[in-house]
Structure formats: structure tokens, C-alpha cells
Amino acid sequence: MTPVYSEAMEGVLEFQRRAHEVVDCLEQTIVDAMIEEPRTHKASLMQEHYINSLLEKIVEQNKVLDRFYEDETRAADIARITISDSAANDTGDFYDQLKSIKDRHRRLETTIEDIVETEAIKAEAMHDDESFGALFSGEETLGRFLDLQQSYDEYINLKEVKKIDYLRYLEQVDNFLSIPISTKLTQPYQKYLVNLHCYLEGFFQRTKPLFDIKNMIDSELENFESKWKEARIPGWEELAKNERTDLYCDACSKQFYNDSVFKAHFSGKKHRKAAVTLSEGNIADAVQNSTKWAKETAKIETIISCMLSIIGKIREDTRAHVEMKQS
């Protein structure tokens, strides 16, 4: 909720005071919320979402404050109430403004506008049971378990991968070494990786809203870059030594690593058919730039592994839950 202030009633300085007051109230609300000890998983998760929403509201208020500080009329307001020896009536202006402020606060006893605005923001940040439950699928059970059924369906439809059941998939979802390189550099695999990454990212936002996943992933990517340069990423050593972005076929959505094989595949029936389809514009989205090359594919694998390691306990609980249901 972005505050709306009327300049016809008050000056910019009063707007700033009110915005600061709202921020202070929201910060105190966060402190009060953190002192409480939730007794259930649901209460704990709702508390985290509430605190995260309040933090977002504080950021919004600070953006409003930035605009107030940049307002051109602010300097005029300050000049009007600042005592100066250069003009005889400056002191009078200052005390007139001071008296007006004191009268207003004495009349209201407290800043009613601040209270109303703060309470409205707090109410907006709070989830009710229905809206909170809608954040999760039935299988996720309010974030207790992962729901990787869609990713599993995409996985078992990949070429050259061992067909396994859902329980085994939960065990080895991040065992990327078991997947052939020829499969990894196809469009279906890249789509599978992107979808799995998006799901895990959303799962973190819903189950760990206060966790700084970005900082941890940035650290992992720094290690990835150094390891890639040294060709020390498991399963990608040879490709890292000789990454050739000029050997990628857009029509086939496939990376090659040998000049002769790359040139020879042009005469194949599969490539000719794919080239015609591409020229007709029917697969404009065939190649995703973010996952086009071997390095980008390996990078997404690294991020997924990082995320799954953080929620290892939830992953174990998911496996036990699925095993119990099957029994």
C-alpha cells in the first residue's frame, strides 16, 4: 500500500515525518512478531510470510521517502522555518510553523493518519487461511514436502535416460552424472532443467521467504566459474576444455564437439527436416539463449544442486512420505 499525501494540507517535511513514523511502526511490528514463538509448522510459516511482507512494505515506504527528499519544495519548507539573521520576520515564521504543528498534535493527541495507514499496511501484509493455503499444492502440504511429479514426468520422457520410479527419482534428482552428455545438450533436457529450477525457486519463496538464497547461489556460481575455467566440473571436463559455440545447430537444438561430425550431420534427413521447419518459423522458440551452450546447462545443474542441498531435510521427508503412501 503506497501512502497518498495531500500537499494542499501539509508540507513535504510533514510527509517525511509521517513516512518515517510508519516505517518505525512497521519495524516495531516485526520485532513483536519475531518475539512470538509459533507452535505449529503452519503458524511458523505464516509468521515468516508476514514478516517478509512487512519488510517489503518498509522498502516501499523508503522509496516514498526518497521521493520526498528529492522534492524541490522541501528546500523551501526548510528555508521557511529556519531562523536567519537576514530577515526580521524569519523568527516569527519559524514559531508560527512550530505553533501550527504543536496545535495539530495536541488536538489529535496522536497521529491518527499514521495509525490508520500503519494498520492498513499490516492488514494487507497478513495472509488469511484461504489465501495462504492457495500458495501450495495438495502434495506439498503447506511446504512440508516437495511436489516434483511434473519434473519426474519430463525426466522419464528424456531420451537415453534410465526409466525409474518416482521414489528413485527423488533420491537421484540431482545425480546429473547419470545423464548422458548427448541428452544434456538437447532442447527437452534444457527445458526440463529450466522448469525444475523455476519450481525450486518458487518453492523457496513460498517455504523460506526470509532465507537469502540469492547470496548462497551467487557464492556457488563464483566457485562454478573458477572450476569451469579449470575444467573441474564433474561430467563436463572435456567440454569445458574445448567449448565451441560455433558448433551448435539451431535447427536440431544440439551442440557438437567435432568439426567433421558437425559438418556431416548437415546431409542427414533429420537435420534437413528440422532446417525446413526452422525456416518456416514454426519453432521460433527452439533455442533458449540462457541454456544454449554447455556451460549454461552445467550452471543450472549447479544451482539446482545447491537448492536441493539446502532443503535436504524436506527432500528426505518427501521421500519418506511418498514411500509411506505407496505402502
C-alpha positions as CSV (number, residue, x, y, z in Angstrom):
1,M,0.0,0.0,0.0
2,T,1.6,3.2,-1.1
3,P,0.7,6.2,1.0
4,V,-1.1,9.1,-0.6
5,Y,-0.5,12.5,0.9
6,S,-2.1,15.8,0.0
7,E,0.2,18.8,-0.4
8,A,-2.7,21.1,0.0
9,M,-2.9,20.2,3.7
10,E,0.7,19.8,4.7
11,G,4.3,20.5,3.6
12,V,6.8,18.0,2.4
13,L,8.5,17.9,5.8
14,E,5.3,16.6,7.4
15,F,5.0,14.0,4.7
16,Q,8.5,12.8,5.6
17,R,7.8,12.7,9.3
18,R,4.7,10.6,8.7
19,A,6.6,8.2,6.4
20,H,9.3,7.8,9.0
21,E,6.7,7.2,11.6
22,V,5.1,4.4,9.6
23,V,8.5,2.8,9.0
24,D,9.2,2.9,12.7
25,C,5.8,1.3,13.5
26,L,6.4,-1.4,10.9
27,E,9.8,-2.2,12.3
28,Q,8.3,-2.5,15.8
29,T,5.6,-4.8,14.5
30,I,8.3,-7.1,13.0
31,V,10.1,-7.1,16.4
32,D,6.9,-8.0,18.1
33,A,6.1,-10.8,15.6
34,M,9.6,-12.3,15.9
35,I,9.3,-12.4,19.7
36,E,6.3,-14.7,19.4
37,E,7.1,-18.5,19.3
38,P,4.8,-20.3,16.8
39,R,3.6,-23.7,18.0
40,T,2.9,-25.3,14.6
41,H,4.5,-25.5,11.2
42,K,1.7,-23.5,9.6
43,A,1.9,-20.8,12.2
44,S,5.7,-20.6,11.8
45,L,5.4,-20.3,8.0
46,M,2.7,-17.7,8.2
47,Q,4.8,-15.7,10.6
48,E,7.7,-15.7,8.1
49,H,5.5,-14.6,5.3
50,Y,4.0,-11.9,7.4
51,I,7.5,-10.6,8.4
52,N,8.7,-10.8,4.8
53,S,5.6,-8.8,3.6
54,L,6.3,-6.1,6.2
55,L,9.9,-5.9,5.1
56,E,8.7,-5.3,1.5
57,K,6.3,-2.6,2.8
58,I,9.2,-0.9,4.5
59,V,11.1,-0.9,1.3
60,E,8.1,0.7,-0.4
61,Q,7.9,3.4,2.3
62,N,11.6,4.1,1.9
63,K,11.2,4.6,-1.8
64,V,8.4,7.1,-1.0
65,L,10.8,8.9,1.4
66,D,13.4,9.1,-1.3
67,R,11.0,11.0,-3.5
68,F,10.2,13.3,-0.6
69,Y,13.9,14.0,0.0
70,E,14.3,14.8,-3.7
71,D,11.2,17.1,-3.8
72,E,12.1,20.6,-4.9
73,T,9.6,22.2,-2.4
74,R,11.5,20.6,0.5
75,A,14.2,23.3,0.4
76,A,11.5,26.0,0.5
77,D,9.9,24.4,3.5
78,I,13.2,24.2,5.4
79,A,14.0,27.8,4.5
80,R,10.6,29.0,5.7
81,I,11.1,27.5,9.2
82,T,14.8,28.1,9.6
83,I,15.8,31.1,11.8
84,S,18.0,33.6,9.9
85,D,19.5,36.9,10.9
86,S,19.0,38.3,7.4
87,A,15.3,38.9,7.8
88,A,13.4,40.2,10.8
89,N,10.3,38.1,10.3
90,D,12.1,34.8,10.0
91,T,11.8,34.1,13.7
92,G,8.1,34.8,13.5
93,D,7.7,32.4,10.6
94,F,9.5,29.7,12.5
95,Y,7.4,30.0,15.6
96,D,4.2,30.2,13.6
97,Q,5.1,26.9,11.9
98,L,6.0,25.4,15.3
99,K,2.8,26.5,16.9
100,S,0.8,25.0,14.0
101,I,2.5,21.7,14.4
102,K,2.0,21.6,18.2
103,D,-1.6,22.6,17.9
104,R,-2.3,19.8,15.4
105,H,-0.6,17.1,17.5
106,R,-2.3,18.4,20.7
107,R,-5.7,18.4,19.1
108,L,-5.2,14.8,17.8
109,E,-3.2,13.6,20.8
110,T,-1.7,11.1,18.4
111,T,-1.2,11.0,14.7
112,I,-4.4,9.4,13.6
113,E,-3.3,9.3,10.0
114,D,-0.2,7.3,10.9
115,I,-2.1,4.8,12.9
116,V,-4.7,4.2,10.2
117,E,-2.1,3.9,7.5
118,T,0.1,1.6,9.5
119,E,-2.9,-0.7,10.4
120,A,-3.9,-0.8,6.8
121,I,-0.4,-1.8,5.7
122,K,-0.3,-4.5,8.4
123,A,-3.6,-5.9,7.4
124,E,-2.5,-6.0,3.8
125,A,0.6,-8.0,4.8
126,M,-1.3,-10.6,6.7
127,H,-2.4,-13.8,4.9
128,D,-5.7,-15.4,5.8
129,D,-6.0,-19.2,5.9
130,E,-7.6,-19.5,2.5
131,S,-5.0,-17.3,0.6
132,F,-2.2,-18.9,2.5
133,G,-3.3,-22.4,1.6
134,A,-3.6,-21.5,-2.0
135,L,0.2,-21.0,-2.2
136,F,0.8,-24.7,-2.0
137,S,-0.4,-27.8,-3.9
138,G,-2.0,-30.7,-2.1
139,E,1.1,-32.8,-2.3
140,E,3.2,-30.0,-0.8
141,T,1.1,-30.0,2.4
142,L,1.9,-26.4,3.3
143,G,5.5,-26.7,2.3
144,R,6.3,-29.9,4.2
145,F,7.1,-31.8,1.1
146,L,8.2,-31.3,-2.5
147,D,5.9,-31.9,-5.4
148,L,8.2,-33.0,-8.3
149,Q,5.7,-35.0,-10.2
150,Q,5.8,-32.7,-13.2
151,S,9.6,-32.7,-13.3
152,Y,9.5,-36.5,-13.0
153,D,7.2,-36.8,-16.0
154,E,9.5,-34.6,-18.0
155,Y,12.6,-36.6,-16.9
156,I,11.3,-40.1,-17.8
157,N,10.4,-38.8,-21.3
158,L,14.0,-37.8,-22.0
159,K,16.0,-39.9,-24.4
160,E,18.8,-42.2,-23.2
161,V,17.9,-41.9,-19.5
162,K,17.2,-44.9,-17.3
163,K,13.4,-45.2,-16.6
164,I,13.0,-45.2,-12.8
165,D,10.0,-44.8,-10.5
166,Y,9.1,-41.6,-8.7
167,L,10.7,-42.7,-5.4
168,R,14.0,-43.4,-7.0
169,Y,13.8,-40.1,-8.9
170,L,13.5,-38.2,-5.6
171,E,16.8,-39.9,-4.5
172,Q,18.8,-39.0,-7.6
173,V,17.1,-35.9,-9.0
174,D,20.5,-34.1,-8.6
175,N,22.6,-37.0,-9.9
176,F,23.4,-35.3,-13.1
177,L,26.4,-37.5,-13.8
178,S,24.0,-40.4,-14.7
179,I,22.6,-38.5,-17.6
180,P,24.5,-38.8,-20.9
181,I,26.0,-35.6,-22.4
182,S,24.1,-36.3,-25.7
183,T,20.9,-36.0,-23.7
184,K,22.0,-32.9,-21.8
185,L,22.5,-30.9,-24.9
186,T,19.1,-31.4,-26.3
187,Q,16.2,-28.9,-26.0
188,P,13.9,-31.3,-24.0
189,Y,16.6,-31.6,-21.3
190,Q,17.3,-27.9,-21.2
191,K,13.5,-27.3,-20.8
192,Y,13.4,-29.9,-18.1
193,L,16.2,-28.2,-16.2
194,V,14.7,-24.7,-16.5
195,N,11.3,-26.0,-15.3
196,L,12.9,-27.8,-12.3
197,H,14.9,-24.7,-11.4
198,C,11.8,-22.5,-11.6
199,Y,9.8,-24.9,-9.4
200,L,12.6,-25.0,-6.7
201,E,13.0,-21.2,-6.8
202,G,9.2,-20.8,-6.3
203,F,9.3,-23.4,-3.5
204,F,12.0,-21.4,-1.7
205,Q,9.9,-18.2,-2.0
206,R,6.9,-20.0,-0.5
207,T,8.6,-22.0,2.2
208,K,11.7,-19.9,3.2
209,P,10.7,-16.3,2.4
210,L,13.3,-14.9,4.8
211,F,16.2,-17.1,3.5
212,D,18.8,-15.3,1.4
213,I,19.0,-17.9,-1.3
214,K,20.4,-15.3,-3.8
215,N,23.6,-14.8,-1.7
216,M,24.2,-18.5,-1.4
217,I,23.7,-19.1,-5.2
218,D,26.0,-16.2,-6.1
219,S,28.7,-17.8,-4.0
220,E,28.1,-21.2,-5.7
221,L,28.3,-19.5,-9.1
222,E,31.7,-17.9,-8.2
223,N,33.0,-21.3,-7.4
224,F,31.5,-22.7,-10.6
225,E,33.2,-20.1,-12.8
226,S,36.7,-20.9,-11.4
227,K,36.1,-24.6,-11.7
228,W,34.8,-24.3,-15.2
229,K,37.9,-22.4,-16.3
230,E,40.0,-25.2,-14.8
231,A,37.7,-27.9,-16.3
232,R,36.8,-29.4,-12.9
233,I,33.0,-29.6,-13.2
234,P,32.2,-33.3,-12.8
235,G,30.9,-34.6,-16.1
236,W,31.8,-31.5,-18.1
237,E,35.6,-31.7,-18.0
238,E,36.2,-32.4,-21.7
239,L,33.6,-29.9,-22.9
240,A,35.0,-27.2,-20.7
241,K,38.4,-27.7,-22.2
242,N,37.1,-27.3,-25.7
243,E,33.8,-25.3,-25.6
244,R,32.9,-24.5,-29.2
245,T,29.9,-22.2,-29.5
246,D,30.3,-22.2,-33.3
247,L,29.4,-25.9,-33.4
248,Y,25.8,-25.5,-32.3
249,C,23.0,-26.3,-34.7
250,D,19.9,-24.1,-34.1
251,A,17.7,-26.3,-36.3
252,C,18.5,-29.5,-34.3
253,S,18.9,-27.8,-31.0
254,K,22.1,-29.7,-30.5
255,Q,25.7,-29.0,-29.6
256,F,28.6,-30.7,-31.4
257,Y,32.2,-31.0,-30.4
258,N,33.9,-32.2,-33.5
259,D,34.1,-30.3,-36.8
260,S,33.8,-33.3,-39.1
261,V,30.7,-34.7,-37.2
262,F,29.1,-31.2,-37.2
263,K,29.6,-30.8,-41.0
264,A,28.5,-34.4,-41.7
265,H,25.2,-34.0,-39.9
266,F,24.0,-31.3,-42.4
267,S,23.4,-34.0,-45.0
268,G,21.2,-36.1,-42.7
269,K,17.5,-36.4,-43.2
270,K,16.7,-35.3,-39.6
271,H,18.7,-32.0,-40.0
272,R,17.2,-31.2,-43.4
273,K,13.7,-31.6,-42.0
274,A,14.5,-29.5,-38.9
275,A,16.1,-26.8,-41.0
276,V,12.9,-26.5,-43.2
277,T,10.7,-26.3,-40.1
278,L,13.0,-23.6,-38.6
279,S,13.0,-21.6,-41.8
280,E,9.2,-21.7,-41.8
281,G,9.2,-20.1,-38.4
282,N,7.3,-22.9,-36.6
283,I,10.0,-23.3,-33.9
284,A,11.0,-19.8,-33.1
285,D,11.4,-20.7,-29.5
286,A,13.5,-23.8,-30.3
287,V,16.7,-22.4,-28.8
288,Q,16.7,-20.6,-25.5
289,N,19.7,-18.3,-25.2
290,S,20.0,-18.8,-21.4
291,T,20.5,-22.6,-21.8
292,K,22.0,-22.8,-25.3
293,W,25.6,-23.8,-24.5
294,A,27.1,-26.5,-22.4
295,K,28.4,-24.0,-19.8
296,E,24.9,-22.6,-19.2
297,T,23.4,-26.1,-18.8
298,A,26.1,-27.0,-16.3
299,K,25.5,-23.8,-14.5
300,I,21.8,-24.5,-14.0
301,E,22.7,-28.0,-12.7
302,T,24.9,-26.4,-10.1
303,I,22.2,-24.0,-9.0
304,I,19.7,-26.9,-8.7
305,S,22.1,-29.0,-6.7
306,C,22.7,-26.0,-4.4
307,M,19.0,-25.5,-3.7
308,L,18.4,-29.2,-3.1
309,S,21.2,-29.4,-0.6
310,I,19.7,-26.6,1.4
311,I,16.3,-28.3,1.6
312,G,17.8,-31.8,2.2
313,K,15.6,-32.4,5.2
314,I,12.4,-31.6,3.2
315,R,13.7,-33.9,0.4
316,E,14.1,-36.8,2.9
317,D,10.7,-36.1,4.4
318,T,9.2,-36.1,0.9
319,R,10.8,-39.5,0.1
320,A,9.5,-41.0,3.4
321,H,6.0,-39.5,2.7
322,V,5.9,-41.0,-0.8
323,E,7.2,-44.4,0.4
324,M,4.5,-44.4,3.2
325,K,1.7,-43.6,0.7
326,Q,2.9,-46.4,-1.7
327,S,2.9,-48.8,1.2
